[in-house]
C-alpha cells in the first residue's frame, strides 16, 4: 500500500511518500527522523489530540473547552466525543483539572483548558 502525507512532526511540513509491504514500512521525503516516526505511527496506529466542549451548570460559561492530555487513537475518537457531549460539569473547574480520567484504561485523561466558576 502506498500513501502520501504532509508531515506534522516539525515546522518544515515535508511531503512524505510511504510504502507499506507486510510489516515493512519505507518512508521517503522526510528531512528529519521525526518524519519517519510520524509516518510509521500514521500507518500503524494513527492518533490525534482531541479537543471538544462539555456542558456546565455555569451561566457564565455554559460550555467548557477540554482536550486530551496526549494523542488518542483515531478509531476511538467518535465514541469519546459522544461521551463528552453527554457530560455536564459542575463548577468550580480550573484550567488543567481532569474532567475524565484514564479514558478506557489508556492512561490518557480529558482536561479542562479554561477555568469556570
N, CA, C and O of each residue as an XYZ file, in Angstrom:
468
protein
N       0.847     -1.167      0.000
C       0.000      0.000      0.000
C       0.900      1.240      0.000
O       1.901      1.288      0.714
N       0.538      2.229     -0.798
C       1.276      3.493     -0.850
C       0.381      4.616     -0.348
O      -0.833      4.608     -0.549
N       1.022      5.597      0.319
C       0.268      6.731      0.836
C       1.164      7.966      0.825
O       2.371      7.867      1.045
N       0.571      9.121      0.570
C       1.283     10.401      0.628
C       0.738     11.201      1.797
O      -0.475     11.267      1.998
N       1.625     11.806      2.564
C       1.242     12.625      3.718
C       2.118     13.864      3.783
O       3.215     13.901      3.226
N       1.620     14.858      4.462
C       2.451     16.003      4.818
C       2.766     15.830      6.294
O       1.866     15.708      7.125
N       4.051     15.822      6.608
C       4.491     15.579      7.977
C       4.142     16.767      8.874
O       4.275     17.924      8.477
N       3.691     16.454     10.095
C       3.407     17.491     11.086
C       4.356     17.372     12.282
O       4.105     17.944     13.343
N       5.448     16.621     12.098
C       6.406     16.405     13.177
C       7.247     17.622     13.504
O       7.739     17.746     14.626
N       7.421     18.515     12.557
C       8.179     19.753     12.765
C       7.630     20.814     11.809
O       6.784     20.494     10.974
N       8.080     22.047     11.904
C       7.522     23.120     11.059
C       7.801     23.006      9.559
O       7.181     23.725      8.776
N       8.702     22.138      9.140
C       9.046     22.046      7.711
C       7.887     21.555      6.839
O       7.743     22.005      5.703
N       7.072     20.652      7.346
C       5.942     20.136      6.567
C       6.375     19.344      5.356
O       5.867     19.565      4.257
N       7.307     18.423      5.538
C       7.824     17.609      4.426
C       6.715     16.771      3.794
O       5.795     16.307      4.469
N       6.830     16.595      2.492
C       5.893     15.722      1.777
C       6.462     14.304      1.830
O       7.524     14.023      1.275
N       5.746     13.437      2.497
C       6.214     12.077      2.714
C       5.547     11.108      1.750
O       4.359     11.226      1.448
N       6.319     10.164      1.279
C       5.803      9.048      0.479
C       6.056      7.801      1.303
O       7.201      7.490      1.630
N       4.993      7.088      1.639
C       5.096      5.924      2.497
C       4.650      4.702      1.710
O       3.629      4.718      1.022
N       5.437      3.649      1.827
C       5.082      2.388      1.189
C       5.113      1.309      2.263
O       6.097      1.156      2.987
N       4.017      0.568      2.349
C       3.901     -0.484      3.348
C       3.698     -1.818      2.647
O       2.732     -2.008      1.908
N       4.625     -2.737      2.890
C       4.533     -4.092      2.342
C       4.651     -5.047      3.512
O       5.739     -5.237      4.056
N       3.533     -5.652      3.904
C       3.519     -6.514      5.083
C       3.823     -5.688      6.319
O       3.116     -4.726      6.619
N       4.872     -6.063      7.035
C       5.289     -5.340      8.241
C       6.339     -4.274      7.944
O       6.701     -3.503      8.833
N       6.831     -4.220      6.711
C       7.896     -3.288      6.340
C       7.306     -1.967      5.861
O       6.468     -1.930      4.960
N       7.765     -0.882      6.487
C       7.315      0.461      6.105
C       8.524      1.251      5.643
O       9.501      1.397      6.378
N       8.452      1.770      4.401
C       9.524      2.584      3.838
C       9.019      4.013      3.717
O       7.949      4.259      3.159
N       9.801      4.960      4.246
C       9.413      6.372      4.228
C      10.438      7.152      3.413
O      11.644      7.002      3.607
N       9.949      7.981      2.504
C      10.810      8.854      1.698
C      10.302     10.293      1.810
O       9.107     10.532      1.982
N      11.220     11.231      1.710
C      10.854     12.644      1.683
C      11.009     13.363      3.006
O      10.852     14.582      3.066
N      11.315     12.630      4.074
C      11.460     13.290      5.378
C      12.845     13.937      5.493
O      13.847     13.386      5.037
N      12.872     15.119      6.113
C      14.132     15.833      6.331
C      14.726     15.562      7.702
O      15.886     15.890      7.954
N      13.942     14.967      8.586
C      14.431     14.680      9.931
C      13.845     13.355     10.409
O      12.893     12.855      9.811
N      14.396     12.780     11.475
C      13.900     11.490     11.970
C      12.443     11.520     12.436
O      11.775     10.486     12.444
N      11.948     12.698     12.824
C      10.551     12.793     13.267
C       9.582     12.443     12.152
O       8.499     11.916     12.408
N       9.965     12.733     10.919
C       9.110     12.414      9.773
C       8.907     10.922      9.623
O       7.800     10.465      9.339
N       9.970     10.164      9.812
C       9.860      8.711      9.713
C       8.982      8.154     10.839
O       8.137      7.289     10.607
N       9.194      8.660     12.060
C       8.372      8.218     13.202
C       6.902      8.546     12.971
O       6.028      7.707     13.190
N       6.633      9.780     12.523
C       5.259     10.213     12.268
C       4.599      9.315     11.221
O       3.466      8.870     11.406
N       5.309      9.050     10.126
C       4.748      8.238      9.041
C       4.431      6.822      9.513
O       3.368      6.285      9.201
N       5.342      6.225     10.257
C       5.115      4.859     10.748
C       3.931      4.815     11.714
O       3.115      3.894     11.664
N       3.842      5.819     12.594
C       2.720      5.898     13.534
C       1.403      6.057     12.766
O       0.401      5.417     13.085
N       1.426      6.903     11.770
C       0.214      7.180     10.993
C      -0.261      5.947     10.220
O      -1.461      5.772     10.011
N       0.651      5.118      9.808
C       0.288      3.908      9.050
C      -0.177      2.769      9.958
O      -0.992      1.945      9.544
N       0.329      2.715     11.184
C       0.021      1.579     12.046
C      -1.004      1.881     13.135
O      -1.837      1.031     13.451
N      -0.952      3.077     13.709
C      -1.850      3.427     14.818
C      -2.010      4.941     14.879
O      -1.436      5.587     15.755
N      -2.788      5.520     13.953
C      -2.923      6.985     13.937
C      -3.580      7.506     15.220
O      -4.513      6.909     15.757
N      -3.058      8.638     15.684
C      -3.541      9.247     16.927
C      -3.725     10.743     16.717
O      -3.072     11.345     15.865
N      -4.615     11.333     17.496
C      -4.878     12.768     17.438
C      -5.143     13.301     18.835
O      -5.693     12.596     19.682
N      -4.748     14.553     19.077
C      -5.186     15.237     20.293
C      -6.630     15.640     20.017
O      -6.924     16.249     18.988
N      -7.515     15.305     20.924
C      -8.944     15.573     20.752
C      -9.307     16.827     21.524
O      -8.999     16.937     22.711
N      -9.958     17.772     20.865
C     -10.479     18.962     21.531
C     -11.996     18.940     21.403
O     -12.541     18.529     20.379
N     -12.661     19.386     22.452
C     -14.126     19.373     22.459
C     -14.618     20.359     23.510
O     -13.831     21.105     24.093
N     -15.920     20.358     23.747
C     -16.530     21.135     24.824
C     -17.473     20.219     25.596
O     -18.076     19.302     25.038
N     -17.584     20.492     26.905
C     -18.553     19.778     27.733
C     -19.484     20.805     28.352
O     -19.087     21.933     28.642
N     -20.711     20.401     28.544
C     -21.718     21.286     29.124
C     -21.407     21.520     30.603
O     -20.916     20.625     31.290
N     -21.699     22.737     31.088
C     -21.540     23.047     32.512
C     -22.853     23.584     33.062
O     -23.774     23.908     32.313
N     -22.919     23.671     34.379
C     -24.088     24.261     35.024
C     -23.880     25.760     35.261
O     -24.708     26.408     35.901
N     -22.792     26.303     34.754
C     -22.470     27.716     34.933
C     -23.170     28.582     33.891
O     -23.172     28.255     32.704
N     -23.765     29.690     34.339
C     -24.345     30.640     33.387
C     -23.249     31.459     32.719
O     -23.401     31.900     31.579
N     -22.153     31.658     33.428
C     -21.017     32.419     32.907
C     -20.352     31.696     31.734
O     -19.989     32.325     30.740
N     -20.194     30.380     31.849
C     -19.526     29.583     30.820
C     -20.299     28.271     30.634
O     -19.960     27.259     31.247
N     -21.345     28.290     29.785
C     -22.167     27.094     29.632
C     -21.460     25.918     28.943
O     -21.875     24.769     29.101
N     -20.410     26.195     28.193
C     -19.638     25.151     27.518
C     -18.174     25.318     27.894
O     -17.593     26.378     27.665
N     -17.576     24.287     28.467
C     -16.189     24.313     28.915
C     -15.301     23.614     27.884
O     -15.539     22.450     27.562
N     -14.277     24.305     27.358
C     -13.377     23.650     26.408
C     -12.468     22.648     27.129
O     -11.966     22.913     28.221
N     -12.272     21.502     26.493
C     -11.448     20.431     27.049
C     -10.577     19.843     25.935
O     -10.820     20.077     24.751
N      -9.555     19.072     26.337
C      -8.724     18.355     25.366
C      -8.142     17.124     26.024
O      -8.135     17.007     27.250
N      -7.652     16.201     25.204
C      -6.993     15.021     25.749
C      -5.577     15.411     26.174
O      -4.971     16.317     25.602
N      -5.065     14.718     27.177
C      -3.738     15.009     27.710
C      -2.619     14.501     26.802
O      -1.458     14.869     26.983
N      -2.958     13.670     25.842
C      -1.997     13.112     24.885
C      -2.773     12.677     23.644
O      -3.998     12.567     23.692
N      -2.079     12.428     22.537
C      -2.790     11.938     21.353
C      -3.539     10.638     21.654
O      -3.020      9.742     22.321
N      -4.754     10.559     21.151
C      -5.681      9.464     21.421
C      -5.894      8.663     20.135
O      -5.894      9.255     19.055
N      -6.075      7.341     20.208
C      -6.280      6.545     18.991
C      -7.443      7.076     18.142
O      -8.555      7.276     18.630
N      -7.152      7.293     16.880
C      -8.123      7.891     15.965
C      -9.421      7.087     15.876
O     -10.502      7.668     15.773
N      -9.323      5.766     15.916
C     -10.513      4.919     15.800
C     -11.452      5.056     16.994
O     -12.633      4.723     16.892
N     -10.945      5.540     18.116
C     -11.765      5.654     19.331
C     -12.262      7.080     19.594
O     -12.864      7.339     20.636
N     -12.019      7.993     18.673
C     -12.400      9.398     18.886
C     -13.916      9.601     18.901
O     -14.426     10.288     19.786
N     -14.642      9.029     17.957
C     -16.096      9.231     17.898
C     -16.788      8.790     19.187
O     -17.603      9.547     19.713
N     -16.500      7.599     19.721
C     -17.131      7.229     20.992
C     -16.755      8.169     22.144
O     -17.580      8.448     23.014
N     -15.518      8.650     22.146
C     -15.105      9.597     23.185
C     -15.901     10.894     23.072
O     -16.373     11.417     24.081
N     -16.054     11.412     21.871
C     -16.819     12.655     21.686
C     -18.274     12.469     22.112
O     -18.847     13.352     22.750
N     -18.868     11.345     21.770
C     -20.249     11.074     22.200
C     -20.356     11.104     23.721
O     -21.314     11.642     24.276
N     -19.389     10.535     24.371
C     -19.365     10.509     25.838
C     -19.217     11.921     26.410
O     -19.905     12.287     27.362
N     -18.310     12.712     25.819
C     -18.070     14.073     26.310
C     -19.295     14.963     26.113
O     -19.640     15.744     26.999
N     -19.950     14.851     24.966
C     -21.094     15.718     24.682
C     -22.304     15.404     25.550
O     -23.233     16.209     25.625
N     -22.307     14.241     26.211
C     -23.388     13.882     27.133
C     -23.082     14.295     28.576
O     -23.949     14.216     29.446
N     -21.847     14.736     28.826
C     -21.429     15.092     30.193
C     -21.898     16.484     30.586
O     -22.093     17.349     29.733
N     -22.077     16.690     31.885
C     -22.305     18.016     32.450
C     -21.362     18.161     33.639
O     -21.323     17.305     34.522
N     -20.609     19.244     33.650
C     -19.627     19.504     34.699
C     -20.149     20.609     35.605
O     -20.720     21.592     35.133
N     -19.953     20.442     36.896
C     -20.368     21.453     37.873
C     -19.145     22.230     38.353
O     -18.190     21.637     38.856
N     -19.171     23.559     38.201
C     -18.055     24.387     38.660
C     -17.902     24.319     40.176
O     -18.851     23.928     40.855
N     -16.763     24.678     40.728
C     -15.635     25.302     40.037
C     -14.737     24.271     39.349
O     -14.528     23.164     39.846
N     -14.224     24.672     38.207
C     -13.263     23.886     37.446
C     -12.113     24.820     37.105
O     -12.331     25.953     36.675
N     -10.898     24.345     37.296
C      -9.711     25.146     36.987
C      -9.027     24.592     35.746
O      -9.073     23.391     35.481
N      -8.403     25.469     35.001
C      -7.659     25.062     33.816
C      -6.652     23.978     34.225
O      -5.874     24.165     35.160
N      -6.676     22.855     33.521
C      -5.791     21.741     33.837
C      -6.434     20.651     34.675
O      -5.879     19.559     34.799
N      -7.605     20.933     35.259
C      -8.307     19.909     36.033
C      -8.704     18.736     35.133
O      -9.056     18.924     33.968
N      -8.641     17.536     35.685
C      -9.064     16.347     34.951
C     -10.583     16.262     34.969
O     -11.210     16.294     36.028
N     -11.164     16.154     33.779
C     -12.611     16.056     33.615
C     -13.025     14.588     33.465
O     -14.072     14.174     33.963
N     -12.200     13.820     32.783
C     -12.448     12.393     32.574
C     -11.101     11.691     32.703
O     -10.177     11.962     31.936
N     -10.994     10.793     33.672
C      -9.709     10.176     33.993
C      -9.520      8.840     33.276
O     -10.454      8.045     33.162
N      -8.316      8.609     32.803
C      -7.882      7.318     32.248
C      -8.921      6.731     31.283
O      -9.521      5.692     31.560
N      -9.122      7.399     30.167
C     -10.142      7.000     29.191
C      -9.930      5.551     28.759
O      -8.908      5.213     28.162
N     -10.894      4.713     29.063
C     -10.885      3.302     28.668
C      -9.564      2.597     28.979
O      -9.132      1.730     28.219
N      -8.921      2.961     30.087
C      -7.673      2.323     30.502
C      -6.462      2.717     29.671
O      -5.436      2.038     29.709
N      -6.572      3.812     28.917
C      -5.479      4.235     28.026
C      -4.386      5.024     28.741
O      -3.290      5.199     28.209
N      -4.690      5.501     29.955
C      -3.742      6.368     30.644
C      -3.843      7.819     30.193
O      -3.111      8.680     30.681
N      -4.749      8.086     29.262
C      -4.964      9.442     28.734
C      -6.175     10.033     29.429
O      -7.184      9.355     29.623
N      -6.070     11.306     29.804
C      -7.143     11.993     30.511
C      -7.720     13.096     29.621
O      -7.077     13.542     28.671
N      -8.929     13.524     29.940
C      -9.509     14.730     29.339
C      -9.381     15.812     30.392
O      -9.816     15.643     31.531
N      -8.769     16.946     29.993
C      -8.530     18.034     30.925
C      -9.192     19.325     30.455
O      -9.381     19.542     29.258
N      -9.539     20.174     31.415
C     -10.128     21.481     31.109
C      -9.042     22.392     30.555
O      -7.903     22.358     31.019
N      -9.390     23.202     29.573
C      -8.428     24.157     29.018
C      -8.791     25.588     29.368
O      -8.194     26.539     28.862
N      -9.785     25.726     30.246
C     -10.199     27.048     30.739
C     -10.782     26.852     32.130
O     -11.251     25.766     32.468
N     -10.751     27.904     32.928
C     -11.342     27.842     34.263
C     -12.805     28.296     34.211
O     -13.191     29.107     33.369
N     -13.591     27.760     35.117
C     -15.020     28.080     35.173
C     -15.445     28.150     36.638
O     -15.140     27.253     37.424
N     -16.160     29.235     37.002
C     -16.637     29.399     38.384
C     -18.124     29.180     38.467
O     -18.703     29.276     39.549
